[in-house]
Amino acid sequence: MSENDIFSHLNMQQKKAVTHKTGPLLIVAGAGTGKTTVITQRIVWLIENSLARPDEILALTFTDKAAGEMEERVDRILPIGYLDLWIMTFHAFAERVLKLNAIDIGLPYEFKILNTTQQWMLIRQNMGKFDLDYYQPIGNPTKFIHALLNHFSRCKDENISPSDYIHYTGDLKAGLDSMESSGGNAKNSNKDILEIKRLEEIAKAFHTYQQLLLDNDSLDFGDLINYALKLFRERLNILKHYQNKFKYILVDEFQDTNYAQYQLIKLLAGTMANITVVLDDDQSIYMWRGASYNNALQFKKDYPECEQISLIENYRTAQNILDLTYGFIQLNNPERLEAQDKSGKLSKNLKSNLKEKGEIHHLHLKSETDEIEAVINKIIDIKNNDSQSVWNDFAVLIRTNAMADGFMAGFENASVPYMYLSARGLYSKPIIMDIIAFLKAIDDYHESRAVFRILNWPIFNLDNNTISGLNYLARKKACSLYSALKKSPFELKFDAASYAQISKILKLIDAGTSLAKEKNASQVLLNFMINSGWEKYLTKNDNKQSRDSLKYINSFYKIIQEFEKNFTDKSVKNFLQQIEMEMEAGDTGALEIDSDDGPEAVKIMTIHSAKGLEFRHVFIVNLVDKRFPTTERHEPISIPDALIKEIVPTGDVHLQEERRLFYVAMTRAKQTLFLTSSLDYGGARKKKMSRFLSEIGFDKTQPQGNTKQAYAIKANQVADVKKSQEEKDKMPAYFSFTQLKAYESCPLQYKYAHVFKVPTIGNARFSFGKTMHSTLQKFMQCLVDSKHARQNDLFSNRAKNELPSLKQLQTMYAKSWIDDWYESEKQKNEYFKKGKQILKTFYARAVSHLPVIKFLEKGFNFKINGHSIKGTIDRIDELSDGTLEIIDYKTGSVKENQEKDQLLIYQIAGKEIFDEKISKLTFYYLNDNQQVSFLGTEKELAKQIRKISEIIDGIESRNFEPKQSKFVCEYCDFKYICDHRIL
């Protein structure tokens, strides 16, 4: 890509930011000024101008979604293939560094990362180890544990360790003793003694919690950052390695960093300080989770020579809306970067490049119902009168999730397609409630509530009379509903079809009960999905509801897999107990949200979720006192000021943050901004309008009743609604060998696996293969590490580092062993024994002919006709002549006619990415300890490229017709739900 292409859509300030060469750079990017464009174009410019290779640039963001989108953008722009891009979240970066260097600071080699619920469960199960007196909870400890965890998390945001806390309380106690010995005030002394006792108790609890984590080989999210800091501070050789590796560092949403994250960035930047931070202090809305917008001020103090660039040309919002928001946010002065800039050069007064004037309206209604109806009618009215508008143009922004219910019900009644984007609530989704009901029923088939839910499943189609009759029989006989099902043929008169379904339900529960005694929860779930008919039902009814259900099942399956990784008892019973504990902790199940996913729909979401998004028409609702701005909630346990290391903000911090949140909401609007409120939300008192409405000049609006306009969508719009409900398959951002192979085998198989994402039952070969790959990766990494250590020994007095022993390799094997999907204990033992023998042979060969390993598990990305192909190569060795050998491990035996496609794809990638010549492609067959090598010819590579292009064309055209064959169908994971199978 030429510089003209890079700069063709950039304004002068954006161009200046993109082409900044060296030293610190502060980019102040207002809402809608193209900050993501600047970051991605800067990454590309650095690579294109040979200032850094792709893997020498570190770009840090705050969410996986933002990191994924940034990587996709860079991938679209870069014309060349590349190895790993380090575009990731802070936590992902810290985890990656610690996984490679954990042993250097005494961390467990394979630590687990606990989410908030898992942290809560860890404390709940070990409450007896916390010596509590002052904070001894009375009754249910749920909220208290959350308060403790929140406090520990905030401490870690501030890089405060348990030892820091303990030393602080020790100093306080010493000071008090000194005051008492000199005759201090007894009354004040008693108060101080109680306060010191409270702080000592917190410090000890913090220490106990941290020890519990380590005892369980676990870290929490705050630990990732703090241990990375510890690693870099205590192991300067490792810090130097990463400082040399990353020539440029870019940080998005810098205003959302906390103190510890900023310290990490500063350490990595080193003396070269090629660090770019992009921020908008007016959009700092995460102080509740430790973000410190004061880092923006601190950055200028730490790097006084930094170049500062302001992006003020707005590409999103009409000028009159920008003027309104700018006047409003200035009420936060002087606690804003613009107000504190003494040079007078920093401007946050955004200028729109849009010609059209926007619309700003305040709708003040008499009741909450009127407000909901007014919003929906207004959306329908705009849609009916604007042929260019689509449902995706509209967003209803709420301050809290609790405000969503009324609007969802309203849109449902009006037949307006909507999507509620919430990060929580998986366990309340109907299909997940159905699955949990089944698991409860097979754990205890006399659990009548669970059986009742099963009776109502649409796959059984039992009518109300049948279900009522069964309930009546259970009451009459004083028995469980399961027993009533058993008795029904002798006590009740149903038609044959009903009895057939009742028999099916009984068989399903009985089979599940038997399976649950022998198999893990994940295996029970997948068998249930097939045998119940749910998988076939959902994949056959290809609509939004079915696809959503499959998405929820996938998320739930991942939760079970995570549970099985963390517990030796992987039974259904234990899983249900963990779910109950999660719910007790207040966890409703995480949901993956994507505003671009699915059909056209009005979006309902919190303002926090809307950050970074834009819509033509925005409705900010429930703008009344106590709802927005909310009432300030003080932290139950606050950090002592003496321990806080950052600049402590002044003024009304909560009100300032709520103002910034309202500013974010208003700047999502491109063309029309609706602000709505009402007098009555239930309760005895009428609500006052939000002070924010007064601050932007809408305090005189008179309340109006609903016009009672019927929800009326024009006839042509009804067709649009139905059309919008048809799911449109999004093209993948990239293609892997697995995807390409699935489509080549059978396009319908690809659809089941990669469009529907139907979870599949595992097998012994898959579990064994993953175990062997994981073991060999760890072992080969140890070989690499030992080689580097021996090289270092030439220049130091460190003890000689020996090669890893066979015993160490076998220990790695035992720790990597995947215990799932074996048909029997005998088969599992046979595979385990076989693996030990394979490794013994592999070890002898590896240590007698030490390979020169260049890369392990190396990710790559290259393009074919504009489509990205991504993958990971097991191993790349450097040969004696300086050329490269690409190696892929196979756990099977040598095949007579080995398919070359996978290694040919690696060769195509390598030709584009590596400077060195590739001279050998090798399948390493572990079972036979045999290597089969070849090298693709130019003709074979060209043929492979054509083949990939044809497959992608088929996927693009949504051609998912089955390719029936006895061999393919016999080994297909989806043969039990496919009507086209040939067996």
N, C-alpha and C positions, 0 to 999 in steps of 0.2 A: 504494500500500500504506500503510495507517494504521500509526501507532506501535504500536497494540495488536497488529497482526499481526506486526510486527517483533519485539516483546518477548514474544510469547505463549509461546515455548519457552525463554526465557532465564532463568537464575538471576540473583540480585542482582549478583554480581561480573561476570558476562558483560554484563549491562545497563549497569553502570557503565563497562565498557571500551568498549562500542559507542557510548555517548553522550558520551564524553570530547570536549570541544570543541576546545581549543587547547593548544599546548605539547607537550613530549615525554611519551610514555607508554610505560612498560615493562610488558608483560604476561608474567608467568611462568605458563606453561600446562603443567601436568603431563600425562602420557599419558592420552588418552581424556577430556579435559576440554572438548572442543569448541572448540579454537582456530580451526579453519578456519571454523566457524560464526560465531565472533566477528569474524574478519577480513571475511568476506563481508557480514555484517549491518552492520558498521561502514561499509563502502563504500556500501551501500544507504542507510543512515541519513544519511550526509553528503550524498548526492545528493538524497534525499527532503526534507531540511531546507534545501536550497539553500545549503549551506555550500561546495559545490564541484560543478562539472559533471563528468560521467563522464570527460572527457579532462583534467581538472585533478587527478586522483588517480593516483599512481604506486604500484602494488603489485608488490613484487619477491619472487620465489620462487627455488628452486634447480633445479627440473627443469621441462621442458616439460609433462610430465604434470600436475604440481601447478598450473602456471599455467593449463593448459586446464581442469582441474577447477574451479579458483577462478572462472574466467571463466564457466563453465557455471552455477555456483551463483548468481553475481550476476545472470546473464542470466535465470535462472528466477524470481528474486525481483523484479527490476525490472519494473514494469508498463509502462514507457514505452520507446520506441525511443531509440537513442543512437548517437553517433559513436564513434570509436576508444576502447576501454578500454586503458589502459596497464597491463595485468596480464601480466607476463612475467618471464623469468629475468634475472639480473644481466647475463649476456653478451648476451642479446637486446637489452636496453635500451642497453648500451654500443654495440653494433653499429649500432642504429638512429640513435643520436646521432652516431656517427662517419660514417655514410654521408651524413648531411646536412651535416656540418661538417668533413670530412676535409681539405679544401683549406686550412682555417684554420690547421692545424699541419703542413702539408706532407706529408700522407699521400697515397698513390695514391687517385684518385677512386673507382676500382672495385677495392678490395682484395679478396683472397680470404682465407678463414679456413681454416687448415690444422688438421686433427685430429692426434692424436698420431702415427699411422702416417705421415701425410704429412710431419710434422716430421722423423720418423726418416729417411724417404727423402731429404729435402732434405739432411740432414747426410751420409747414406751416400754420396750422389752427389757431395758436395763435400768429402770427407774431406781431400783434398790442400790445401785452403785453411786447415785448422786446424793451426797450428804447434805440434804436440804433441811433448813429450819425456817429461816426468814421467808423463803419462797415455797415452803411445803404446800402443794396444792390440796385444796379441800374439794373432794368429789372428783368429777371427771377432769383429768389433767390435759385434755386436748388443747385448749387455748393456751395454757401455760407452756406446753412444749413448743407450740408455734412461736410464742413470745421469746423463749430461750433461743430457738433456732434463728429467728430474725435478728436477735442481738449478736449471736456468734457470726452470722453472715455479714452484718454491718461492721463488726470488728475486722473481719477478713478484708472487706472493702477498703478499710483504713490501714491494712497491713499490720494489724495489732495481733500479736501471738498470745497464747495463754501465759507464757513466761513474762511478756511485757505487762500483762494484767496483774500477775502475781507480784512482780517487782513493784508495781505502782501501789498496790494495797499494802505491801510491806513498808514502803516509804511513808505512806499515810499513817500507818500504825506507829512507826518509829517517831514521826513528828508529834503525834498525840501523846506518846509516852514522855517525850521531852517537855511538852507543854504542861502535862500534869505534874512532873517533877519540879517544875518551876512555879507551881501554885496557880494553875489556870482555872477558869470558871467551871465549876462542877456541873452546872445545868447544861452549858454548851458541850461540855465533855461527854455527857450521857448521850446527847444527840449524835455527836461525832462517833462515839463507840458503836451505836446502832448502824450508822451509815457505813462505817468501815466493815462491820460484820456483814452487811448486805453485799458490799463490793467483794469481800473475801469469798463469800459463798458463790458469787457469779464467776469469779476468777477460777475457783476450784472446779465448778461445773464445766467451765470452758475447757479446762485441762482434762477432765474426765471424758468429755465428749470427744476431744481430739484423740485421746488414747483409745477410746472405743473404735473410732474410725480405723486407726492403724492396726489394732488387734484383729479387725475384720478385713484387712487388706483393702481398705476403702478410702476414698477421698470425696469431699463434696466440691461444688463448683468453685467456691472461694479458695479452697486448697490448691486448685490447679494453678491459679495466678500466684499465690503466695509461695508455693514450693518451687515454681519456676523462678521467682525472684531469689529464693534461697539458693537454688542451683547456680544462678548466674553470679550471685554475690560471693559464694563460697568456692566455686570452681571457676576461676578466672580463665582457665584454658578452654572450658566449654563456652563461656561467654565470648571469648575471642573468636572461637570457631563460628558462632552465629553472627557476630559483628562482621566478620570477613565474608560470610556467605551472603548476607543481605546488604546489597549495595544501596538499596532504596527501600524505605518504609513509608507506607501510606495508611492513614487512619481515617475511616469514614465516621461521621456522627461523633466527632471528638468530644462534643459537649456532653455526651452520655457516658464517657469514661469515668471510672472511680479512681481514687487516689492510687491504689495498688496497680491498676492497669496502666496508669500514666507512668509510674516508676518503672514498670517493665519496658515500656516503649523507650524511655530515656536511656536505660541500660543498653538496649539493643542498638540504639542510634549511635552511641559512643561519641568519639571526638569528631568523626566525619559529619555526623548530624544531618545526613541526607533524609530528612523526615518531613513528610507533608501531612498536615492535619487539616481536615475539612470540617467546618462546624457552622452552626447557627445557634447562638446562645438563646435566641428567642424561641427555639424549639426544644429546649431542654426540659423533658417532661418525665424523667425517671428518677427523681431524687429519692422516691420511696424505695428504690432498689439499689441505692448507693451511688447513683451518678452524681458527679460534681461538676457543674458548669463553671465553677471557679478554676478548673484546670485550664480553661481558655485564657484567663488572666495570668495564671502561673506560667503558661507556655511562653508568653511574651516576656516574662521576667527571666525565665531560664534561658531563652534564646533571644536576647535583645537585638541581635543582628538579623533576625528572621525577616524574610520578605513577606509583606502582607498584601493580599489581593482580595478585593471585595467584588463579589458577583451580585449585581443588582438588576440586571436585565431579566425580567420575568417572562417565561414562555407559557404560562398556565392561566393566569387570572386577569380579569378585566381591571382597569386602572382604578375605578371607583371603589371596588372591593379592596384593592391593595391600600388605597388611601385610608379607608375605614380601619383596616387592621393595623396599619402603621401608627395611626393616632392612638389606637387602643393600647398597643403594647408599650408605648412610651410612658404609660402610667406606671410601669415597673422601674422607671428611672429613679435613682441613679444606678440601680443594680443591673445594668446592662453594659455590654461591651462597648456599644456605640457611645453611651453617655460617659464612660470612663476613659475613652480614647482621647488623650491629651493633645495628640497631633491634629485632631480635627479632620483627618483624612478618611476615617472610617464612616461610611454611610450605609444605613440599613433601609433607606427609603427606596423601595423597589419601584422600577419603571417597567410597565407592561409593554410588550411589543404587539399586543392585540389591539385592533382598531375599535372593535365593538364595545359599547358601554354595557356593563353588567347590571343585573337587577338585584336589589336588596329589599327584602320584605320581612316585616314582623307580623306574625299571626298570633293574636292573643285571644284564647277561647275561654268559655265559661267552665268547661269540664275536661277531664282527661279524655273521655270518649269523644267529645267534640274535636279535641286536638288531633287525635288519631285519624278520625274521619276527614278532617280538613287536609291533613298531610296527604292522605291517600287520594282524595279527590283532586288535589292540586297536581299530583304526579300524573294521574289519569288525564287530566285536562291538558297538561303540557304534552303528553304523549299523543293525545288525539289531534292536537293542533300543530304538531311538528312532525312532518313525515320523515325527517332525517333522524329523529331521536330513536334511541334503543333503550331497553330497560337497564342496561349497564351504565347508562348516563346518570342514574339516580342513586343517591346514598342518603340513608337516614343515620345520623351519627348520634350516639348515646353516650352519656357520661359513665354509666355503669351497666353491666349486663342485665341487672334486674329490670331495666326500662324496656327491654326488648319484647316481652311477652305480648303486651297489648298490640303492638304494631304487627307482630307476626300473625296474630289472630285476625287483625283487620285486613291484611293483605290476602290471607287465606279466604276470607269471606268475599273479598272483591275479585277473586280469581286473578290477582296480579302476581306474576312470578317473583319470588323474593329468595334471598339467600342470607341466612343469619350466620355471620362469621364469628364463631366463638372458639377460643382455644381449649375450652373445657366442656365436659358433658357427654363423653363417650358412653359412660355406664347407663345413661338415661335414654340412649337411642333404642328404639323398639327391638331391632334385631339383636343387639347386645343383651338387652333384658331377656330376650328369648333364649339366648345361649346360656346365660347365667342360670335361668330357670331350669334348663335341661341338666346343667352340671349339678345343681342342687337336688334335682329329682333323682339322679343316679347315685348321688352321695347318700341320700335318704329318700327312698321312694314314697315314704309316708308324708313328705312335705307337700301338703295339698295345694298350697298357693302356687308352688312351682308347676305342679301337674295341671292345675287350672289354666295357667298361661299356655302350656303346651297344647291343651285342647282347643285353644283359640287361634292356633297358627293357621294361616291361609293355605298352607300346603295340605292340610287335612280336610279343610272345607266342611267341618261339622256345623250343623245348623244349631240355632239357639235352643230349640226344643230338646235336642239330644244332650247338649251341655247342661241344660236345666234339669233334665231327668237324672243325669249322673250326679249332679249336686244334691238333688232331692234324696237319692238313694244313699249317699254318703251321710246325710243328716239322719235319715230314717234308721240306718243300721249303726249309727255312731262309729263310723269307720273312716279311714282316710279315703281320699278321692281315688288313689291308686287301687285300693281294695274294691271300691265301687266299680271301677273299670273291670276288674276280675269277675265280680259278681253279676255284672249287667246282663250277660246272656241268659241267666237264670231268673232274673228279677224284673227285667224291663223288655219292652217290645220296640225294637228299632228296625229300620229297613236294613237290607243286606249290605248296602254301601256304607252305612254308619258303622255296622259291626266290623266290616273290613278295615275301616280306619282305626277303630278302637283296638283291634288286634295288632295293627301296625304300630300304634303308639306303645302298647304293652311290650311288643318285641323290641322296639327301639330303646325303651327304658331298661329292660332286662339285659339286653346286649351291652348297653352302655355301663350298667352296673358291674357286669363281669369284666369288661375291658378296663374299667377304672381301677380294679384290684391289681392289674398287672402292668398297665402302661402309664406313661407320663401324661400330664394334662394336655399337652399339645397334640399328642397322638390321638387322645380321646376326642378332642375338638375336631380334628380333621376327619376322622372316621365318622363322627356324627354328621358333619356337613355333607358328606357323600351319602351315607346310609339314610339320612332323614329325608333327602330330596331337596334340601335347601339350596345347595349349590346349583343343581339343575334348574330349579325354579327361578333363581336370581339371574342366571346367565341366559335363560330362555326369554325372560321378560326384560329385554334390553331397554330400560328407561332410566330416568334420573334417579328415581327412588331405589331401583335395584342396584344401580352403580354406587350410589351412596352407601347402601347396605354392605356391598362387597368391600368398599373402602373402610367402613367401620370394622368389619370382620378382620381385615388385614391389620388394622391398628390394634385390635384386641389380641390377635395372634402374636404380634410383636411383644405385647405385655406378658403373655404367657411364656414366650421364649426368654424374655428378660428374667422372669421369675425362675425359670428352670436353670438359668446360668448362675443364679445366686443361692439356690437352695439344693441340698442333697436330697431332701424329700420332695420329689416333683409331682406328687400325687394330686388328683383333683381335690381331695379333702384339704390338703395343705394350701393349695392355690385359693380355694374359696375362703379359707381363714385369712389369707393375706389380703384378698379383695375386701373382706369385711373390715380389716384394720385400716386399709386405705380409705374406705368410706368414713370410718370413724375419725380419721385424720382430716376429713373434709375434702378429700380428693374425689372428683367426679369423673376422672379419666381424661387424658389429654387427647385433643383432636388436632389433626393436621389441617390448617386453614390455608386456602389459596384463593384470593379474590378473582383470579383469572380462570379458575377451574369451573367446569360445568357450563350450562347454557346461559343465555341472557337472563338477567334477574336484577331487581332492585337489591342493593346491598344494605343490610342492617349490621352495624358494627360499632364497637367502642371507638372513641377518638384515638386512644392509644394504638388500636389495630389499624386505624386509617392513616397513620403517619407514613408519609412517602407516597401515598396514593392521590389520585385526582379524579374529579367527577364534574360533569357539566352542571348538574343541579344538586346542591347540597342542602339537606334539612338538618339543622341542629335543634333537637327537641328537648322538652322538659326544662326550659330555662327559667327556673324558679329558685327562690331562696332555699338553701340547705341541700338542693340537688346539684346545682352548678352555679357558683362554686360550692363544693361540698364542705361540710364542717370538718375542721382540722382534727385529725386523730393523732394524739401523741404516742410515741413509742412506749410500750409498757415498761421496757427496760432500756434506758438511754445510755449511750457511751459517755463516760466522764470527759469533760472538755479537755482536760490535761492530756488525755490519750489521743485526741484527734490531731492528725498531722497536717491536714489541709487547711486552707483559708476558711474560717467559719463565716457563712453568709450573714448579712444583717438584714433588718427590716422584717416584714411579715412574710416569711419564707413560703408558707403554705399558700397564701393568697397570690404571691408572685408565680408560683408553679401552676396554680389553677388558671391564671391569666394566660400563661404560655400555652396551656392546654387548649383554651378557647381560641387563641391565636392560630394554633395548628389546625383546629377544626374549621375556622373560617377560611384559611388559605388552601383548603382542599377544593374550594369551589372555583370553577373556571368561568361560568357565565351567570349563574343564578344562585343566590344565597338566601335561604329561608330560615328565619329564627322563630321558634314557636314556644308558646307557654300557655298555661291555663290557670284559672283561679282555684279549681277544685281537683285534688288528687285523692279524695277520700279523707276521712278524719274530720275533726270538729272545726278546725280553723281553715280559712281560705289562705291560699299561698300568695306570698308577695313575689313580684317579678325579680329575677336575678339582678344583682347589682351590675352585672356586665351589660345588661340591656340598657341600663341608665347611663353607663359609662360610654356607650356608643350612640346615645341620643334616642333610644326607643322607650323611654319611660312613660310617655304620654299615650300610648296605644290603649284604646278602650276595648274591653272584652266583648266578643261577639259570640252569639250562639251559632251552632252549626246550621248551614243553609239547608240541611237535609237533602242535598243533592244526592240522588241515587248513584251508587257506583256504576258508571256507565262507560264501558269500553266499546268503541265503535266496532262494527262488524269486521272490518279488515284487520283491526287490532287483535280481535279474538283469534284469528288465524295466526297472527304473529306470536300470541301467547303460546298457542299449541306448538308452533314451530320451535319456539325458544326452549320448550321443554325437551326437545330431542337433543340428546347429548351429542356434542361434536367432539370426535376424538382429536385430542391435541397431538401433534407430531412430537416425538421425543426430542429433547434438546441434543441428544447424542445417541449413537448406536454402539452396542457392544457386540463381541463375537457371539455371545449367548443369544442375543436378540436376533441377529442375522441367521444363526443356525436354526433357531426355532421357526422363523418364517420360511426358510428353505425347506425344512422338514414338512411343515404344514401351516399355511397361513392362519387357519382357525386355532391351531395350537398357540401361535403367537398372540392371537387376540385374547385367548383365555389367560395366558401368562403375563402379557405386558400391557394389555388394554384393561381387561377386567381385573387383572392382578389377583387371580384366584389362588389362595394358599394351597400348596401341594404337600402330599405325604412324602416324607423322606424315605431313604432306604439305607441299608448297611454300607453299600459302596460309596454313597455320598458322604456319610459320616466318617468313614475310614479315610476317604480322599482328603477331606478337609483337615482331619487330624494330621495326616502325613505332611500336607503342605505347610501347615502351621508349625509343626515340629522342625521341618527342614529350614524354614525361613529363620527361626530362632537360632538354630545351630549354625547356619551359614553366617548369620550376623555376628555370632560369637567368634567365628573364624576371622571375620573382618576386623572385629575389635581387638582380638589378640594380636593380629598382624600389626595394627597401628601401635599397640602397646609395645611390641618388641622393637619397632622402629624408634619409638620414643626412648627406649632403654639405651640406645646407642649414645644418647646425649644427656642422660640423667642417671641418678643412682637408684631409681625405683627398682623394686624386686622384679625379677624376670617373670613375664606373663606366659604361662604354658598354654598349649593348645587345649581346648575343652576335651574332657575325657569321654570315653564311651558311656561311663556311668552318668555323666552330666547329660549326655544326649538322651539316654533312657529316662532320666528324670524329666527332661523337657517333654518327652513323648507322653509320659504318664500325666503330666499337668495339662497337656494339650488334648488329651483323649476326650472325644465326644461320645457320650454314653447312650446316644439316642438311635432309634429306628432299627435296632437289631431284632431279628425274629425270635431269638431265644438267648438264654444265658450261654448255652454251648456255642452258638454262632459268634457271640460277642467275644468269648474267650479265644476262639480260633482266630478271629481277626486280630485280637490284641497280640497273640503269640506270633502271628505272621508278621505284624508290624515290627516287633522287636528283632526278628531275624533279618528283615529288610534293612533296618537301620544299622545292624551290626555289619552287614556286607557293605552298605553305603559308607559307613564310617571308615572302614579299612581302606576303601578306595580313595576317599576324600583326603585322609591324612597322609597317605603315601604319595599322592599326586595333588599337592595343594593347589587349588585353582586361584587364579588372580581375578577376584570378583570385583567387577566395576559397579554393578547395581543389583539390588535385591528388591523384589516386589515394586518395580518401577512403573509408575503410571505414565501414560502417553496420550497424546491427542493429535490427530491429523485430519485433513479434510479430503473428501472425495465428492466432487461436484457441489461443493458448498455445504455438504453435510459432515458433521463431526463424528469421527470414529474414536472411541475411547477404550482403553483397556489397561491391563496391568501384566507386565512380563515377570515371570517367576525369578529369572536370574539372567544376568548378562556377564559373561567372562571376557577378559582381555587375553588374547592368545599371544604366543611368543613373537609373532611377526607384527604385533600391534593392531591386528584386526579383531573383530568382535564375534563372539559366539552367543547366540540367543538360545536359552534352554527353557523347556517347559516340562514339568514333572507329570508323569502319568502313573497312576497306581495299578493300572491293569497290565496285561501282558502284551507283548509285541504283536501288532496286527499285520497280516499279510499285505493288505492294501490300506496303508495308513492315510487318512484324510489329511491333506497338507494345509487346508484353509487357514487354520489358526496361526500357524507359524508364518505363512505367506503374508497374512495381515501384519504380523509383527515386523516382517522384513520390509514391507512397504512403509510402515511407520518409521523404522530405523533409518532407512535411506534418507528420509526427510529430516530426521531429528539429529542423528549422530554425525559428528565430523569423521569418525573412524569408519572404515569399510567393514561391512558385515560379510564374513566369509563362511559362516556355518550356522545352520538352523538344526537344533537337536531336540528330539523327544527322548527324555530320560525315563525309561520304563523301570520303575522301582521293583516291581514284582520279579523281573528277570535280571535285574542289575545290568541292563543292556541299554546302550545309547544308539539311536538311529538318527543319522545326520544327513542333511541334504542342503541344497541352496536353490531357491527359486530362480528360474530363468526369466529373462525380460518378457518372454511370451506368456509364461505362467502368471507373472505379476499383472500384466495387462489384462489377462483373462479374469483374474481375481477381482480387479477393479471393476470390470464390466459386470461381473456377477453381483458384487455389492450394490452397484448402481441400480441394477434391475430389481433387487430385493427392496431397496429403499423406495423405488418408484411404485412397487406394489403396495407397500405400507402407506405411502402418500395418497394413493388412489383408493385407500380403504378396501382393498380387495382381500377379504378374509375367507375366501371359499376354501372348504376342506380339501386336502390332498390325501385321498384315502389310499392306504396300502396296509396289508396285513402286518408287515414288519413295524412300520411307524406307529400304527394304532396299538400294537401289542405293548410297546414300551412308552406310550404316551401317558403323562401324568393325569390327563383329563378324560381318559377313556370311559370312566364311570358316569360322566355327565354329558358325553357327546353322543348325539343321535346319529352321527354319521360314521361311527366307528365300524371297523371290520375286524372281527376277532375270530 
